[in-house]
Amino acid sequence: MSKQKKTMEDLRTKSHDELKKLLAENREALREFRFSMKGSKTRNTKEGVKLRKDIARILFLLGSTRSEAETSAK
């Protein structure tokens, strides 16, 4: 099993509120990463890529749960 599938499975088990909280934390971590890159404080450049992918996964799940709720409401 690839690491990405494991991450998506972990995210699918979380509630809507937990996903929103995790999204805010990841966005803050990405912001801090960008500022540390400007000051050359960080060496791990892959961290930014990982954070952006995690944010995209969370947004995907939040959007899909919203569309499922709208579909079931009709």
C-alpha positions in Angstrom: 0.0 0.0 0.0 1.4 3.4 -1.0 1.9 6.2 1.5 -0.7 8.3 -0.4 -3.4 5.7 0.0 -2.7 5.4 3.7 -3.0 9.2 4.0 -6.3 9.3 2.2 -7.7 6.5 4.2 -6.7 8.2 7.4 -8.3 11.5 6.3 -11.5 9.8 5.2 -12.0 8.5 8.8 -11.9 12.1 10.2 -15.0 14.2 10.7 -15.7 17.5 8.9 -14.6 19.6 11.8 -11.4 17.6 12.2 -10.6 18.1 8.6 -11.2 21.9 8.8 -8.9 22.0 11.9 -6.2 20.0 10.1 -6.5 22.2 7.0 -5.9 25.3 9.1 -2.9 23.7 10.8 -1.4 22.7 7.4 -1.9 26.1 5.9 -0.2 27.7 8.9 2.7 25.3 8.6 3.0 26.1 4.9 3.0 29.8 5.7 5.8 29.3 8.3 7.7 27.1 5.8 7.6 29.8 3.2 8.9 32.5 5.6 11.7 30.2 6.8 12.7 29.6 3.1 13.1 33.4 2.7 15.4 33.5 5.6 17.2 30.3 4.5 16.5 28.7 7.9 15.2 25.4 6.4 17.0 22.8 4.3 14.1 20.4 3.7 12.5 21.7 0.5 10.3 18.7 0.1 8.3 19.7 3.2 6.5 22.4 1.2 5.5 19.9 -1.5 4.2 17.5 1.1 2.2 20.3 2.8 0.6 21.5 -0.4 -0.4 17.9 -1.3 -1.9 17.4 2.1 -3.9 20.6 1.8 -5.1 19.5 -1.6 -6.2 16.1 -0.3 -8.1 17.7 2.6 -9.8 20.2 0.3 -10.8 17.4 -2.1 -12.4 15.4 0.8 -14.2 18.5 2.1 -15.6 19.2 -1.4 -16.7 15.7 -1.9 -18.5 15.4 1.4 -20.2 18.7 0.6 -21.4 17.5 -2.8 -22.6 14.2 -1.3 -24.6 16.1 1.3 -26.2 18.3 -1.4 -27.0 15.2 -3.5 -28.7 13.4 -0.6 -30.7 16.5 0.3 -32.3 16.7 -3.1 
